[in-house]
């Protein structure tokens, strides 16, 4: 598979052996990841979900398995014509057949390609525009669309046509075992719905919040007391989508003269707060926590949606130096009076920020992410990084142009001991060869390079997000 030009990644089931280093002793568990295994349009995000698992077990070879999620989008893509025109309506491209055909189609078909998560024992492939798809954890066989205890239930014909949004970015609270999530409905009366799955219990719909505009909300953060949403001025032009004129991502409009609204929702219920700040756009948060009465959160900030949209709008931009994105790691602090303080934590271009998941909802010092070592790399993130938010320093290992590094996930050496010792696990794609390496770094010595490299005989696709499951 040539990731620079799109294409199809083949499903695999294989044993892996290191080409460099050795598998660290004590690394036991399964890494699940999800992303675009094929590309049905020129947009980087328009591909069917290819879920992969990499299992580390004592005394056994590392095993990798990948399977496409059997959504209607995937089935339609198998029967697509050789013309290259999308067989159905996608987030980044309209279906073949002109405006009239797209007028009759729902705004976008679920590709279940954004993330994968274990929620209350269920392995779910997530895509923010509809309910998740459930997979069998061992085989990755598709079991069907997950109803989530009927919590995100659409009402009325228009709501059913718009889908039942459940975000691809749930937040876990390690202290309570709860999983919180949201979904944005972009109909005539836009709203944000909030869901909670209790440990060993059902998923419930907690509340709906009316939104004044059709904001694009991709991710959120959570402290011990609040949910944090940043409503940047990226507004969906619903008439353009509803009439079949434009697909959803092309109908997102940047309103740079409007503020970003920070929405703070108490987890215990009660009135929410809205605080205004200078406009910015972000895809992803790293983490959030309470500091006394202040709420602190880290995110990757872009100066506008326009810059980021251009970068993802074509596969050719993946290695185009002129399309270098400008996201940087920033920290925000919101006081009880509504005062907002912010500063940039580091100057390197970055994305896919993560933290030690055991520190979710509490203070963290280190943020991990993918970065770009040189503008010659274009949009492709070629390096793994650890950012020290206290000192402002970065610990970086750069593979260089022609490589693509995924979101790195932190795995503790000792899950029962809350310290900084652990590994970072990521995928590293070789763009020209169309193959993928599984790479493991010492989280405290990233610049020393990987301690283990496991070549995969096939591509695992252009992955977005994943989760580590400790055995």
C-alpha positions in Angstrom: 0.0 0.0 0.0 1.4 3.4 -1.0 0.2 5.8 1.8 1.3 8.8 -0.3 -1.2 8.0 -3.0 -3.8 6.1 -1.0 -4.7 2.5 -1.7 -5.7 -0.6 0.1 -4.0 -2.2 3.1 -4.5 -5.9 3.2 -5.7 -7.7 6.4 -2.9 -9.7 8.1 -2.3 -12.2 10.9 1.3 -12.8 11.5 4.0 -13.3 14.1 6.6 -10.6 14.5 10.3 -10.7 15.4 12.6 -7.8 16.1 14.8 -6.4 13.4 16.5 -4.2 16.1 16.7 -4.5 19.8 14.5 -6.9 21.8 11.0 -6.8 23.3 11.3 -5.3 26.8 10.8 -7.8 29.6 7.5 -7.0 31.4 5.8 -5.5 28.3 2.6 -7.6 28.4 -0.7 -6.6 26.8 -2.3 -5.6 23.6 -2.1 -2.4 21.6 -5.2 -1.7 19.6 -5.2 1.0 16.9 -7.6 2.2 14.2 -7.4 4.3 11.1 -7.9 4.6 7.4 -6.9 1.3 5.8 -8.0 2.4 2.3 -8.6 5.8 0.8 -11.8 6.4 -1.0 -11.1 10.1 -1.8 -8.1 12.4 -1.7 -8.9 13.4 1.9 -6.6 11.8 4.5 -9.6 11.0 6.7 -11.7 9.3 4.0 -11.0 5.6 4.5 -12.6 2.5 6.0 -11.7 1.6 9.5 -8.8 -0.9 9.7 -8.4 -2.1 13.3 -5.2 -3.7 14.3 -4.0 -5.5 17.4 -0.4 -6.1 18.5 -0.2 -8.6 21.4 2.8 -9.0 23.6 2.8 -12.2 25.7 5.5 -13.8 27.9 7.4 -16.5 26.1 5.6 -16.0 22.8 6.3 -14.1 19.6 4.6 -10.8 19.2 1.5 -11.2 17.1 -0.2 -8.7 14.8 -3.7 -8.9 13.4 -5.7 -6.4 11.3 -9.3 -6.5 10.0 -11.6 -4.0 8.4 -14.7 -3.1 10.2 -17.6 -4.5 8.2 -19.6 -1.3 7.9 -21.9 -0.4 5.0 -19.1 1.9 3.8 -16.6 -1.0 3.7 -19.1 -3.2 1.8 -19.8 -0.4 -0.7 -16.1 0.3 -1.2 -15.6 -3.4 -2.2 -18.0 -2.8 -5.1 -16.7 0.6 -6.1 -16.0 1.2 -9.8 -12.5 1.7 -11.1 -13.2 5.3 -11.7 -12.0 6.3 -8.3 -15.1 8.3 -7.5 -16.4 7.7 -4.0 -19.1 5.0 -3.9 -21.0 6.8 -1.1 -21.0 10.2 0.7 -17.9 10.7 2.8 -16.9 13.4 5.3 -14.4 14.8 2.8 -16.0 14.0 -0.6 -19.4 13.7 -2.1 -20.4 10.4 -3.8 -20.4 9.9 -7.5 -23.6 10.9 -9.2 -23.8 14.6 -8.7 -25.7 16.9 -6.4 -29.1 15.2 -6.7 -27.8 11.9 -5.6 -26.0 13.5 -2.6 -29.1 15.3 -1.7 -30.8 12.0 -1.2 -28.0 10.4 0.9 -27.3 11.0 4.5 -24.5 13.5 5.2 -21.8 10.8 5.6 -21.6 7.1 6.0 -19.9 5.8 9.1 -16.4 4.5 8.4 -15.6 3.5 12.0 -12.1 4.6 11.4 -11.1 7.1 14.1 -10.3 5.3 17.3 -10.8 2.0 19.1 -11.5 1.6 22.8 -12.4 -1.0 25.4 -15.5 0.3 27.2 -17.0 -2.0 29.9 -15.4 -5.0 28.3 -16.6 -4.2 24.7 -14.1 -3.4 22.0 -15.5 -0.5 20.0 -14.4 1.1 16.7 -15.4 4.7 17.1 -16.3 7.4 14.6 -17.8 10.6 15.9 -20.8 10.9 13.5 -22.6 7.7 14.7 -22.8 4.9 17.2 -19.7 2.7 17.4 -19.2 -0.7 15.9 -18.4 -3.6 18.3 -15.6 -6.1 17.5 -14.5 -9.4 19.0 -11.3 -8.6 20.9 -9.3 -11.7 19.9 -10.3 -12.0 16.3 -11.3 -8.4 15.5 -14.4 -9.9 13.9 -17.2 -7.3 13.5 -20.1 -8.1 15.7 -22.4 -5.2 14.6 -23.2 -1.7 15.5 -23.3 -1.2 19.3 -26.5 0.3 20.7 -24.8 1.5 23.9 -27.8 0.5 26.0 -30.0 2.8 23.8 -28.5 5.9 25.4 -27.8 7.7 22.2 -31.2 7.1 20.7 -32.2 9.3 17.7 -35.7 10.8 17.6 -37.6 11.7 14.4 -36.7 11.0 10.8 -34.2 13.9 10.5 -32.3 12.7 13.6 -32.1 9.2 12.2 -30.8 10.5 8.9 -28.1 12.6 10.7 -27.0 9.5 12.6 -26.4 9.1 16.4 -23.2 10.9 17.2 -20.9 9.3 19.9 -17.4 10.8 19.9 -14.3 8.9 19.0 -12.6 10.5 22.1 -14.1 9.1 25.4 -12.4 10.1 28.6 -11.7 7.6 31.5 -11.5 8.5 35.2 -9.0 6.0 36.7 -10.3 6.7 40.3 -14.0 5.9 39.5 -13.8 3.6 36.5 -16.3 5.8 34.7 -16.1 6.5 30.9 -17.6 9.9 29.8 -18.3 10.9 26.2 -20.3 13.2 24.1 -21.9 13.6 20.7 -22.8 16.7 18.6 -26.0 16.8 16.6 -26.0 19.4 13.8 -29.7 19.5 12.9 -32.0 22.6 13.0 -31.4 22.9 16.8 -27.7 21.9 17.4 -26.9 20.3 20.7 -24.2 18.6 22.6 -25.2 15.3 24.3 -23.2 13.9 27.3 -23.0 10.2 28.2 -21.5 8.3 31.0 -20.7 4.6 31.3 -20.3 3.5 34.9 -17.9 0.7 35.9 -19.7 -2.6 35.3 -22.9 -0.6 34.5 -24.9 0.7 31.6 -24.3 3.7 29.4 -26.6 6.6 30.3 -27.5 9.9 28.7 -26.9 12.5 31.3 -27.8 15.8 29.7 -28.2 17.8 26.5 -26.8 21.3 26.0 -28.1 23.6 23.3 -25.4 25.1 21.2 -25.8 28.6 19.6 -23.9 27.5 16.5 -23.0 24.2 14.7 -19.5 24.0 16.1 -17.2 21.2 15.0 -16.2 19.5 18.3 -13.9 16.6 17.9 -12.5 16.0 21.4 -12.9 17.1 25.0 -11.0 16.9 28.3 -12.0 15.9 31.8 -10.9 16.9 35.3 -12.1 15.3 38.5 -14.9 17.9 38.6 -15.6 19.2 35.1 -15.8 18.3 31.4 -14.0 20.8 29.2 -15.1 21.6 25.6 -13.4 24.3 23.5 -15.9 25.5 20.9 -13.6 27.1 18.3 -15.3 29.2 15.6 -15.4 26.4 13.0 -19.1 26.3 12.0 -20.8 23.8 9.8 -22.8 25.3 6.8 -25.7 22.9 7.2 -27.6 24.0 4.1 -24.6 23.3 1.9 -24.5 19.7 3.2 -28.2 19.2 3.3 -28.7 20.2 -0.3 -25.9 17.9 -1.5 -23.6 20.8 -2.6 -20.7 20.1 -0.3 -19.5 17.2 2.0 -19.2 18.0 5.7 -15.5 18.9 5.9 -15.6 21.2 2.9 -18.7 22.9 4.5 -16.8 23.8 7.7 -16.3 27.6 7.8 -13.7 29.4 9.9 -15.1 32.6 11.6 -11.9 34.2 12.8 -13.6 37.3 14.1 -15.5 35.2 16.7 -14.0 33.9 20.0 -13.3 30.4 21.0 -15.9 29.6 23.8 -14.6 27.4 26.6 -17.6 25.3 27.9 -17.1 24.0 31.5 -19.7 21.4 32.5 -19.8 20.1 36.1 -19.7 16.3 36.3 -21.9 16.4 39.3 -24.6 18.3 37.4 -25.8 21.9 37.7 -25.2 25.0 35.6 -22.4 25.1 33.1 -20.1 28.0 32.4 -19.0 29.6 29.1 -15.8 31.6 29.0 -14.6 33.5 25.9 -11.0 33.5 24.7 -9.1 34.5 21.5 -10.0 32.3 18.5 -8.1 29.1 17.9 -8.7 25.6 16.5 -7.7 22.3 18.0 -8.2 18.7 17.2 -6.9 17.1 20.4 -6.4 17.6 24.1 -3.5 16.0 26.0 -5.1 16.1 29.5 -6.8 18.3 32.1 -6.9 18.7 35.9 -8.1 20.8 38.8 -5.6 23.1 40.5 -7.5 24.5 43.4 -10.4 26.4 41.9 -8.6 26.7 38.6 -9.1 24.3 35.6 -6.0 23.6 33.7 -5.8 21.8 30.3 -3.2 21.2 27.6 -4.0 20.9 23.9 -2.5 21.3 20.4 -3.5 24.7 19.1 -3.7 25.8 15.5 -4.1 29.4 14.5 -7.1 28.6 12.4 -9.2 25.8 10.9 -8.2 26.9 7.4 -4.6 25.9 7.9 -5.3 22.5 9.2 -8.1 21.8 6.6 -5.7 22.5 3.8 -3.2 20.0 5.2 -5.7 17.1 5.3 -7.6 17.9 2.1 -5.2 16.0 -0.2 -3.1 12.9 0.1 -0.4 14.8 -1.9 0.0 17.2 1.0 1.3 14.3 3.2 4.9 15.0 2.1 4.5 18.5 0.6 6.7 21.0 2.5 4.4 23.9 1.7 1.7 22.2 3.8 3.5 22.1 7.1 0.9 22.5 9.8 1.5 24.9 12.6 0.0 23.1 15.7 1.8 23.7 18.9 1.4 22.5 22.5 -0.4 25.1 24.7 -1.6 25.2 28.3 -4.8 27.0 29.4 -5.8 27.9 32.9 -9.4 29.1 33.6 -10.0 30.7 37.0 -13.3 30.8 38.9 -13.8 34.5 37.8 -13.6 33.5 34.2 -10.0 34.8 33.7 -8.1 32.8 31.0 -4.4 32.5 31.1 -2.5 30.7 28.3 1.0 30.0 27.1 2.8 27.9 24.6 4.6 24.9 26.2 6.9 24.2 23.2 7.6 25.5 19.7 7.8 22.2 17.8 5.0 21.4 15.4 3.1 18.6 17.1 -0.1 16.5 17.1 -1.5 13.3 18.7 -0.8 14.5 22.3 -1.1 11.8 25.0 -0.3 11.4 28.7 0.1 8.5 31.1 -3.6 7.3 31.2 -3.3 6.7 35.0 -2.9 10.5 35.4 -6.1 11.3 33.5 -8.1 13.9 35.5 -5.1 14.7 37.6 -1.9 16.8 37.2 0.7 15.5 34.7 4.2 16.7 33.8 4.9 14.9 30.6 3.0 15.0 27.3 3.9 12.6 24.5 3.2 13.2 20.8 4.3 13.0 17.2 6.3 15.9 15.8 8.1 17.1 12.7 11.9 17.3 12.6 12.1 19.4 9.4 9.7 21.3 7.2 10.8 19.1 4.3 8.6 16.4 5.9 5.3 18.2 5.0 2.3 17.0 7.0 3.9 13.7 7.8 4.9 13.5 11.5 8.3 11.9 11.4 9.4 12.0 15.1 8.4 10.7 18.5 8.6 13.3 21.3 8.3 13.7 25.1 7.5 17.2 26.2 8.4 18.2 29.8 5.7 20.8 30.7 7.8 21.9 33.7 11.1 22.6 32.1 9.8 23.3 28.6 12.3 20.8 27.1 11.6 18.2 24.5 13.1 14.7 24.1 12.9 13.8 20.4 13.8 11.0 18.0 13.3 11.8 14.3 13.1 9.1 11.6 13.3 11.8 8.9 11.4 12.4 5.6 9.7 9.4 4.1 8.4 8.2 7.4 5.1 8.7 9.3 4.9 8.3 13.1 1.6 7.6 14.8 0.3 8.8 18.1 2.6 7.3 20.8 1.0 5.7 23.8 2.5 5.4 27.3 2.7 2.0 28.9 4.0 1.9 32.5 6.7 -0.6 33.5 4.8 -1.2 36.8 1.1 -0.5 36.4 0.8 -0.4 40.2 3.4 2.3 40.7 2.7 5.8 39.6 6.0 7.0 38.3 7.5 8.1 34.9 9.1 4.7 34.1 7.6 3.1 31.1 7.6 2.7 27.3 6.1 4.6 24.4 4.6 2.4 21.7 3.9 3.7 18.2 3.5 2.7 14.6 6.2 4.0 12.2 5.1 3.8 8.5 7.7 3.7 5.7 5.8 5.6 3.0 7.7 4.4 -0.1 7.8 0.8 1.0 4.2 0.8 2.1 5.1 -1.2 5.3 4.7 -0.5 9.0 7.1 -1.0 11.9 6.0 -1.4 15.5 8.4 0.7 17.6 9.0 0.7 21.4 10.9 3.5 23.1 12.0 4.0 26.7 9.7 6.9 27.7 12.6 8.6 29.6 15.1 8.3 26.8 13.3 9.0 23.6 16.3 10.6 21.8 18.3 7.4 22.2 16.0 5.7 19.6 13.8 2.7 19.8 14.7 -0.2 22.1 12.8 -2.5 19.8 11.6 -2.4 16.2 9.2 -5.0 14.9 8.7 -5.0 11.1 5.2 -5.8 9.8 5.1 -7.4 6.4 2.2 -5.2 5.3 0.9 -1.7 6.0 -1.4 -1.2 9.0 -2.9 1.9 7.3 -2.9 5.5 8.2 -3.8 5.1 11.9 -5.3 7.9 14.1 -5.9 6.7 17.6 -5.7 3.6 19.8 -5.6 2.1 23.3 -3.2 -0.1 25.3 -4.9 -3.0 27.2 -2.7 -4.3 30.0 -2.8 -8.1 30.5 
